[in-house]
Amino acid sequence: MTGMSEPGQSDASSSSEFPIFTGGPLYRLQQRIRVIRPGERRLGLAALYALLVAWVPMMLLSAAEGLAIGPTRLESFLMDFEVNVRFLVTVPIFLFAEAACGDQLRSIVRQFEHACLIAHEARARFAQVLSDTVRLSHSGRAEMAVIGLAYVHSLIAFVYVLYYPETTWRLPLRDGRHVLSMAGGWYFLVGFPLYSFLLLRWLWRITLWWRLLRQISRLELRISPAHRDGAGGFGFLSESLSAFTLFVFATTALTAGGMADFIVYEGDSIAQHQWEIGGLVVFLLLLIAGPLLAFIPRLYEAKESAVFQYGALSSRHIQRIDRKWLTGHSLEEDPGVDFRAVAHMGTTMVAVRQMSVIPLYKDDVLKLLIVALVPFLPLVATLVPMDEVLNLLLKLVL
């Protein structure tokens, strides 16, 4: 049964290593090309390689075909906001974010043992759950499946462009018919699958994080309803939101890039996309914060039980105070009676009643929402006429 925290030291930590982002075929490839060295991840070099593999060839091929700045906006590679944001911003950040996210998730997993939140009889199962999660994250079969899905995604994107009503730099008009350009060929065979692979790889690891927390929530846990973190000792789980901030930023930046094409070139207003933005932000919040909801039933059960347990304990203390001061019992007859204990019990009861059954802090949610919305700020600026912006700047300067 879920109960209050017990003293004691955890066993040798099975969570001292939680390499959810450090394994698999892609990780081994990065080791071979010396992007990853013992104790060092050269993330800048990884991002550079990604640009050299994806964006640079498309830029050079489009320039060779006269499509870097083509006859129309849609036939100009360098004027395509969405594509350039995808490879100059989103792909590098996906790579950069892996190390930061892995370190933060490792710290969160360690806390379960460091804070003795797993009951002794459940520690072997806890270690097995961690081992299974790492094994799945390093699975070569899973990574091959992700690569296959990435190319299916690229094929869908190709079919969409194939039936697009206007000519684009991917499929320019040649001799009266649409022909796949060399830059377009590289985009669908190399560039887009690389982006899709990294995105799906992130989603796979987020799925594993969901699975891990769901399984941990079913173990025998030591919940302390009176804990000062206001979440039974599980408030540290809220830190997991910050682990995914870069992923969220990269995702919304890509969406903002796609909207920029319509706002800058088609005259759309960002207000026309408000529901799209809101829906994406809510989806990302649920995707990242959703795993924490698995702990709600256990925290609710512990809180309800503690309200009665601490209530009974408080009643016994008050009755002892009454016997001592109202009925004339001597101190020797009841030496444990103390007003300070009653006052402390009152503070504890307040903490128990105020305990949140959702291990999530508003500040962490707010930070995630701000990061998600930052890429849209340049688009919001388009609502203000440029002459008004210039006049405001002149007033500030003069």
Secondary structure, DSSP 8 states (H G I E B T S, - for coil): --B--------S-TTS---TTS-SHHHHHHHHTTSEETTEE-HHHHHHHHHHHTHHHHHHHHHHTT-TT-SSSTT-GGG-HHHHHIIIIIHHHHHHHHHHHHHHHHHHHHHHHHTT-B-GGGHHHHHHHHHHHHHHHT-HHHHHHHHHHHHHHHHHHHHHHHT-SS--SSS-EETTEE---HHHHHIIIIIHHHHHHHHHHHHHHHHHHHHHHHHHHTS-BB--TT-TTSSTT-GGGGGHHHHTHHHHHHHHHHHHHHHHIIIIIS---GGGGHHHHHHHHHHHHHHHHGGGGGGHHHHHHHHHHHHHHHHHHHHHHHHHHHHHHHS---GGG-TT--HHHHHHHHHHHHHHHH--SS---HHHHHHHHHHHHGGGHHHHGGGS-HHHHHHHHHHHH-
